[in-house]
């Protein structure tokens, strides 16, 4: 069988080079031959263009010291076969393995069978050898196809492609690109999009892999660069270079901010991207299935660029900390939610777009912070209201700003000198070092007692504070309370005695669970608590009585016991006379 026509046909169909197919055939026949005649032999395969078949040859080496009888032969054996050879020479003998060459194989075995130790007439390729050759061909052809696909797509990373959805595999989408199948992994899909087999899908090539198993072409629809490619398709000014996309910040499927800049003063970058009646940007929005797109004009002034990025919210004031790449945006109270966005999305995208850390502060919150800082600073001797007002006016609105400022920097401010600057920096640092309200370091004993009351089911912070202020400072005070109406009044529940009973019951359960008490143990605990309370009450009453008696006694008089005899005074004697 002449394989030339087969090789040409496969090469045209698969797009594989003829030399690759020839090498594949040679490798397949060589593998089958080694399986049939033994791997210990040195065999070569060579494709004959003239005959259109793969020829096999066995190579033996002439040697004085024969160690491998399948690869080496002695000089005497060579001369006995009719050859003149010296040690080190190689002899090449063709192996006739095809059914059509049976007669040639018989003659070969008869003449050189002893030399080759090969019974080629009776050793034909069996089923397993044929399957092995078939597997080799299939594998080599696939590898060649993958190499072709890799070479074709390796320089197309970042290009847009259009394909058809073929199938789904574990959340990944397999896309038919015509020449090959590509994969759109789950992580590269946008949340709002869904597809069915046969749907058209446009995506960007993100990666081309040289893999033997997985799809080689990886697509993406979640990458921010996809926006740039889509705008390039819709906006001629971007394709021509008049308008440039400077940065893209994207939360795929939800919202995107695009910063654009015009190199031509006659071209409005935002207007070019929006198009007539929004036609251009709407085309991009439709391709992204409704993803919201904000087109932001880029300016070199960083503060203005940040204000553009945070739009549609309006910014009243910008404070820049260049050392930390941080900006504080002071916005009116009614613009605060707009500036932050749903779930912080607007400010998060603005920060990604500009590369700055953004802190949104409302005007009311800023005033409260300044008032609190003012009160704390004025606690320190030598710091006046004028100094604080001057610092606030110059943008030192936070204690952090003052604490981290350099003393020479503050000393240059009118009304301050080196000494007052050092004093302000030290005061701000000391205030910042104080425990934060609500932190464990700042909590008092009463705070811990109120926290313990909040562990009772149905008791919140407000009720716990009311109970604590009314003398119910522990769980036991509530659990052993005898009058629910009094408890309701102490908790600020008014006449809601039902709620007070629920709190009372919850306190009993909490105390039993914490102290591991049964009913009997609980009653014993109640008796101990009541006895201790009565004793404490008696002591308090006695102390109050003593204190009252001391207040009633005249100044300089000594306290006299109630049962001491009273001596008659001179005035009394006169009255009796």
C-alpha positions in Angstrom: 0.0 0.0 0.0 1.4 3.4 -1.0 1.0 5.8 1.9 1.9 8.9 0.0 -1.7 9.7 -0.9 -2.9 9.0 2.6 -0.3 11.3 4.1 -1.2 14.1 1.7 -5.0 13.7 2.5 -4.5 13.7 6.2 -2.2 16.7 6.0 -4.7 18.7 4.0 -7.6 17.7 6.4 -5.8 18.2 9.7 -3.5 21.0 8.5 -0.5 19.0 9.7 2.8 19.3 8.0 3.8 16.2 5.9 7.1 15.8 7.7 5.3 15.5 11.0 3.0 12.7 9.6 6.0 10.9 8.2 7.8 11.0 11.6 4.6 9.8 13.2 4.4 6.8 10.8 8.0 5.9 11.4 7.6 6.1 15.2 4.4 3.9 15.0 6.0 1.2 12.9 9.2 1.3 15.1 7.1 0.8 18.3 5.2 -2.1 16.8 8.5 -3.7 15.6 10.1 -3.5 19.0 7.0 -5.0 20.5 7.1 -7.9 17.9 10.9 -8.6 17.6 12.0 -7.5 21.1 13.2 -4.2 22.5 16.8 -5.6 22.9 17.4 -5.2 19.2 18.6 -2.0 17.5 16.0 -1.3 14.9 15.5 1.8 12.7 12.4 2.8 10.7 12.6 4.9 7.6 9.9 6.1 5.3 10.5 5.5 1.6 9.0 8.3 -0.6 9.5 6.1 -3.6 7.7 3.1 -2.4 5.4 4.9 0.0 6.0 2.5 2.8 8.0 2.4 6.1 11.0 0.2 5.9 12.6 -1.5 9.0 16.3 -2.2 9.4 18.2 -4.1 12.1 21.6 -2.9 12.9 24.3 -5.2 14.3 27.8 -4.3 15.3 30.9 -6.5 14.7 32.8 -7.0 17.9 35.5 -9.3 19.3 33.8 -9.5 22.7 30.1 -10.2 22.1 28.0 -9.2 25.1 24.5 -8.7 23.5 24.0 -11.4 20.9 21.0 -9.4 19.5 23.1 -6.3 18.8 26.6 -7.6 18.4 28.1 -10.4 16.3 31.6 -11.8 16.2 34.0 -11.5 13.2 33.9 -15.2 12.7 30.1 -15.2 12.3 30.3 -12.3 9.9 32.8 -14.1 7.7 30.8 -17.3 7.9 27.9 -15.3 6.5 30.0 -14.1 3.6 30.9 -10.6 4.7 34.3 -9.0 5.3 34.1 -6.7 8.3 36.3 -5.5 11.1 35.5 -5.0 14.7 33.5 -1.8 15.1 31.8 -2.0 11.7 28.0 -1.9 11.6 25.9 -4.1 9.3 22.4 -3.0 8.2 19.8 -5.7 7.3 16.3 -4.9 6.2 13.4 -6.6 8.0 10.5 -7.6 5.8 7.5 -7.4 8.1 4.6 -6.9 5.5 2.5 -9.7 4.3 3.4 -8.9 0.7 7.1 -9.5 1.6 6.7 -13.0 2.9 8.9 -14.5 0.2 11.7 -11.9 0.8 11.4 -12.7 4.6 11.9 -16.4 3.9 15.0 -15.7 1.8 16.4 -13.3 4.4 15.9 -15.8 7.2 17.6 -18.6 5.2 20.7 -16.5 4.3 21.2 -14.4 7.5 18.9 -16.0 10.1 21.8 -17.3 12.2 23.4 -13.9 12.1 20.3 -11.9 12.8 18.7 -14.4 15.1 15.4 -13.1 13.7 12.6 -15.4 12.4 10.9 -12.6 10.4 8.9 -15.0 8.2 7.0 -16.4 11.2 7.1 -13.1 13.3 4.4 -10.8 11.9 2.8 -7.8 13.6 0.0 -9.1 15.8 -3.2 -7.4 16.9 -1.5 -5.8 20.0 1.4 -4.5 17.9 -1.1 -3.0 15.4 -3.1 -1.3 18.2 0.1 0.0 19.7 1.0 1.5 16.3 -2.5 3.0 16.0 -2.3 4.6 19.5 1.1 6.1 18.6 -0.4 7.6 15.4 -3.4 9.0 17.2 -1.3 10.5 20.0 1.2 12.0 17.6 -1.5 13.5 15.4 -3.3 15.0 18.4 0.0 16.5 19.6 0.6 17.9 16.2 -2.9 19.4 16.2 -2.3 21.0 19.6 1.0 22.4 18.5 -0.8 24.0 15.5 -3.5 25.4 17.7 -1.0 26.8 20.1 1.1 28.4 17.3 -2.1 29.9 15.8 -3.4 31.4 19.1 -0.3 32.2 21.1 0.0 35.7 19.7 -3.7 36.5 20.0 -3.9 36.9 23.8 -6.1 40.0 24.4 -8.0 39.6 21.1 -11.8 39.3 21.0 -13.3 36.1 19.5 -16.8 35.0 18.8 -17.9 31.4 19.2 -20.9 29.2 20.0 -21.6 27.5 23.3 -21.0 23.8 22.8 -21.5 22.3 26.3 -21.0 22.8 30.0 -18.5 21.0 32.2 -18.6 21.6 36.0 -19.6 25.2 35.6 -17.1 25.9 32.8 -18.4 26.7 29.3 -16.9 25.0 26.3 -17.0 27.3 23.4 -16.6 26.3 19.7 -14.3 28.7 18.0 -14.3 26.7 14.7 -10.7 25.6 14.6 -10.7 24.5 18.2 -12.7 24.4 21.4 -12.0 27.1 24.0 -12.9 27.1 27.7 -14.6 29.9 29.6 -13.9 29.0 33.3 -16.5 29.8 36.0 -14.1 32.3 37.5 -14.0 34.3 34.2 -17.8 34.4 33.8 -19.9 37.3 35.0 -22.6 36.6 37.6 -25.6 37.8 35.7 -25.0 36.0 32.5 -26.5 32.6 31.5 -26.1 30.7 28.3 -27.6 27.7 26.5 -26.0 25.4 24.0 -25.8 27.1 20.6 -25.8 30.7 22.0 -23.4 33.2 20.5 -20.7 34.2 22.9 -18.1 37.0 22.6 -15.1 36.9 24.8 -11.5 37.9 25.1 -8.6 35.4 24.9 -6.9 35.5 28.2 -4.5 32.7 28.0 -3.2 30.1 25.6 -1.8 26.9 27.2 0.5 24.2 25.9 -1.4 21.4 27.6 -1.9 17.8 26.6 -5.3 17.4 28.2 -7.1 20.6 29.0 -8.5 23.0 26.3 -5.7 25.3 25.3 -7.5 28.5 24.7 -8.9 30.2 27.9 -11.5 32.9 27.5 -12.7 35.7 29.8 -15.7 38.0 30.1 -14.8 39.2 33.6 -11.5 40.8 32.9 -11.4 44.7 33.0 -9.6 44.7 29.7 -12.7 43.3 28.0 -14.2 46.8 28.5 -11.3 48.4 26.6 -11.7 45.9 23.7 -15.5 46.5 23.5 -15.1 50.3 23.5 -12.4 49.9 20.8 -15.0 48.2 18.7 -17.7 50.8 19.3 -15.7 54.0 19.5 -13.7 54.9 16.4 -11.9 57.7 18.3 -10.4 55.1 20.6 -9.4 52.8 17.7 -7.7 55.8 16.0 -5.9 56.9 19.1 -7.6 60.3 19.6 -9.3 59.1 22.8 -7.4 56.9 25.2 -8.8 54.7 28.0 -6.5 55.4 31.0 -7.8 53.0 33.6 -10.7 50.6 34.1 -12.1 49.5 37.5 -14.7 46.8 37.3 -16.9 44.6 39.4 -17.9 42.2 36.6 -21.6 42.0 35.9 -22.4 44.9 38.3 -20.6 48.2 37.6 -17.6 49.6 35.9 -15.8 52.9 35.9 -13.8 53.8 32.8 -11.4 56.8 32.9 -10.9 58.4 29.4 -8.6 61.0 28.1 -8.6 62.9 24.8 -5.3 63.8 23.0 -7.3 66.1 20.7 -8.7 69.2 22.3 -11.5 69.2 19.8 -12.7 65.7 20.8 -14.8 65.3 24.0 -13.6 61.9 25.4 -16.8 61.3 27.4 -19.1 62.4 24.5 -17.2 60.1 22.1 -17.6 57.1 24.3 -21.3 57.9 25.0 -22.2 58.5 21.4 -25.3 59.9 19.8 -28.1 59.4 22.4 -25.9 57.0 24.2 -25.8 54.6 21.3 -22.1 53.6 21.7 -22.1 53.0 25.5 -25.5 51.3 25.2 -24.0 48.8 22.7 -21.3 47.9 25.3 -23.9 47.7 28.1 -26.0 45.3 26.0 -23.0 43.1 25.3 -22.4 43.0 29.0 -26.0 42.1 29.8 -26.9 45.4 31.6 -23.7 46.1 33.5 -23.6 49.7 34.6 -20.8 51.8 33.1 -19.6 55.2 34.4 -17.4 57.1 32.0 -15.0 59.4 34.0 -13.0 62.2 32.4 -9.3 61.8 33.3 -7.4 64.9 34.4 -3.9 65.2 35.6 -5.0 67.1 38.8 -5.3 64.2 41.2 -7.9 65.8 43.4 -10.1 66.7 40.4 -9.7 63.2 39.0 -10.8 61.7 42.3 -13.8 64.0 42.4 -14.7 62.9 38.9 -14.3 59.2 39.9 -16.6 59.5 42.9 -19.4 61.0 40.8 -22.3 61.3 40.6 -21.8 62.3 44.3 -20.6 65.9 44.9 -17.5 66.6 47.0 -17.3 69.7 49.2 -13.7 69.4 50.3 -10.7 67.2 49.6 -7.9 66.6 52.1 -4.8 64.9 50.5 -2.2 62.8 52.4 0.4 62.1 49.7 2.7 60.2 52.0 0.1 57.5 52.5 -1.7 58.0 49.1 -4.9 58.8 51.0 -7.6 61.3 50.4 -10.4 62.4 52.6 -13.4 63.4 50.7 -15.8 65.7 52.7 -19.3 65.4 51.2 -22.6 67.0 52.2 -24.8 64.8 54.3 -27.3 64.1 51.5 -24.5 63.0 49.2 -22.9 60.5 51.7 -24.8 57.4 50.6 -24.4 58.3 46.9 -20.6 58.7 47.4 -20.3 55.4 49.2 -22.7 53.5 46.9 -24.5 50.2 47.6 -22.2 48.1 49.7 -19.4 50.6 49.3 -19.3 49.9 45.6 -18.9 53.4 44.3 -16.0 54.4 46.6 -14.4 51.0 46.1 -14.4 51.4 42.3 -13.2 55.0 42.5 -10.3 53.9 44.7 -9.4 51.1 42.1 -9.7 53.6 39.3 -7.5 56.3 40.8 -5.1 54.2 42.9 -5.7 56.3 46.0 -7.1 55.2 49.4 -10.4 57.1 49.8 -12.1 58.0 53.0 -15.6 59.4 52.7 -16.7 61.7 55.6 -20.0 63.6 55.9 -19.9 67.2 56.9 -21.9 66.5 60.1 -19.5 63.7 61.1 -16.6 65.9 60.5 -18.1 68.6 62.7 -18.6 66.1 65.5 -15.1 64.8 65.1 -13.7 68.3 65.2 -15.8 69.2 68.3 -14.7 66.1 70.1 -11.1 66.8 69.2 -11.4 70.4 70.3 -12.8 69.4 73.7 -10.0 66.8 74.2 -7.2 69.2 73.2 -8.4 72.0 75.4 -8.0 69.7 78.4 -4.3 70.3 78.1 -2.6 73.3 79.5 -1.2 75.8 77.0 -3.5 74.8 74.1 -6.0 77.5 73.3 -9.2 77.6 71.1 -7.5 79.9 68.7 -4.7 77.4 68.1 -7.3 74.6 67.5 -9.4 76.7 65.2 -6.3 77.6 63.2 -5.3 74.0 62.8 -8.8 73.1 61.7 -8.9 75.9 59.2 -5.6 74.6 57.7 -6.9 71.0 57.3 -5.7 69.4 60.5 -9.2 68.1 61.2 -8.2 64.9 62.9 -6.0 64.1 65.9 -4.0 61.8 63.6 -3.1 64.7 61.4 -1.7 66.6 64.4 0.0 63.6 66.0 1.8 62.7 62.8 2.7 66.2 61.8 6.3 67.5 62.1 6.9 70.1 64.8 8.7 72.5 62.4 5.7 72.2 60.1 3.2 73.2 62.8 5.6 75.9 64.2 5.3 77.8 61.0 1.5 78.2 61.4 0.5 81.7 62.6 -0.2 81.7 66.3 2.0 78.7 67.0 5.7 78.4 67.9 8.0 75.5 68.4 6.9 75.0 72.0 3.2 75.0 71.3 3.7 72.8 68.3 5.5 70.2 70.4 2.7 70.5 73.0 0.0 70.0 70.4 1.7 66.9 68.9 2.2 65.4 72.3 -1.4 66.1 73.3 -2.8 64.5 70.1 -0.6 61.5 70.5 -1.7 61.1 74.2 -5.3 61.3 73.2 -4.9 58.7 70.5 -3.2 56.4 72.9 -6.2 56.4 75.2 -8.3 53.3 75.1 -11.1 53.5 72.6 -14.6 53.8 73.9 -16.1 50.3 74.2 -12.7 48.6 74.2 -11.9 46.2 77.1 -9.3 48.6 78.4 -11.8 51.4 78.7 -14.6 49.4 80.4 -15.3 50.0 84.0 -16.7 47.5 86.6 -20.2 48.9 86.0 -19.7 48.3 82.2 -18.9 44.7 82.8 -21.9 44.3 85.1 -24.2 45.8 82.4 -22.6 43.4 79.8 -23.4 40.5 82.1 -27.0 41.5 82.3 -27.2 41.6 78.5 -26.5 37.9 78.4 -30.0 37.3 79.8 -32.4 36.4 77.0 -34.6 39.4 76.2 -32.3 42.0 77.9 -30.7 44.5 75.5 -28.3 47.3 76.2 -31.0 49.8 77.0 -32.9 47.6 79.4 -29.6 46.4 81.0 -28.6 50.0 81.7 -32.0 50.8 83.2 -31.9 47.8 85.5 -28.3 48.5 86.5 -29.1 52.2 87.4 -32.1 50.9 89.4 -30.0 48.6 91.6 -30.3 45.3 89.7 -26.6 45.1 89.2 -26.3 41.3 88.8 -28.2 38.4 87.4 -29.1 37.3 90.9 -30.7 40.6 91.7 -33.1 40.0 88.7 -33.5 36.2 89.2 -34.5 36.6 92.9 -36.7 39.7 92.4 -40.0 39.2 94.1 -42.1 41.9 92.4 -42.4 41.7 88.6 -44.1 45.1 88.6 -41.2 46.7 90.3 -38.8 44.9 88.0 -40.8 46.3 85.0 -40.5 49.8 86.3 -36.8 49.4 87.0 -36.2 48.1 83.4 -38.1 51.0 81.9 -40.9 48.8 80.6 -43.6 50.8 82.3 -46.6 48.6 83.0 -45.4 45.8 80.8 -45.4 43.2 83.7 -45.6 40.4 81.2 -42.3 41.3 79.7 -40.8 41.7 83.2 -41.9 38.1 84.1 -40.3 36.9 80.9 -37.0 38.6 81.9 -37.4 37.1 85.4 -37.8 33.6 84.0 -34.9 34.1 81.6 -32.7 35.2 84.5 -33.6 32.2 86.6 -32.7 29.9 83.6 -29.5 31.7 83.0 -28.5 31.5 86.7 -29.3 27.8 86.9 -27.4 27.1 83.8 -24.3 29.1 84.8 -24.2 27.7 88.4 -25.5 24.3 87.5 -28.3 24.5 90.1 -31.4 22.4 90.3 -34.6 23.8 91.9 -33.6 22.9 95.4 -30.2 24.5 95.0 -31.7 27.5 93.4 -34.0 28.1 96.4 -31.1 27.6 98.8 -29.2 30.2 96.7 -32.2 32.5 97.0 -32.2 32.2 100.8 -28.5 33.0 101.0 -28.9 35.9 98.7 -31.9 37.3 100.7 -30.1 36.9 104.0 -27.0 38.7 102.6 -29.2 41.4 101.2 -31.0 42.0 104.5 -27.7 42.1 106.4 -26.3 44.6 103.9 -29.5 46.7 104.2 -29.3 46.7 108.0 -25.7 47.9 107.9 -26.5 50.6 105.5 -29.4 51.8 107.7 -27.1 51.9 110.8 -24.5 53.8 108.9 -27.2 56.3 107.7 -28.5 56.7 111.3 -25.0 57.4 112.6 -24.4 59.9 109.9 -27.7 61.7 110.7 -26.9 61.9 114.4 -23.5 63.4 113.7 -25.1 66.0 111.5 -27.7 66.9 114.3 -25.1 67.3 117.1 -23.9 71.0 117.7 -20.5 71.9 116.5 -17.8 71.0 119.2 -20.2 68.8 121.2 -19.3 65.2 121.8 -21.7 62.4 121.0 -23.5 61.2 124.1 -25.1 57.8 124.5 -28.8 57.9 124.7 -29.0 56.1 128.1 -26.4 58.3 129.8 -27.6 60.4 132.9 -28.3 64.0 132.1 -26.7 66.6 134.5 -28.9 69.6 135.5 -27.7 72.9 134.2 -27.5 76.2 136.1 -30.6 77.6 134.3 -32.7 74.7 135.4 -31.7 75.2 139.0 -32.7 78.8 138.8 -36.1 78.0 137.4 -36.7 75.4 140.1 -35.8 78.0 142.9 
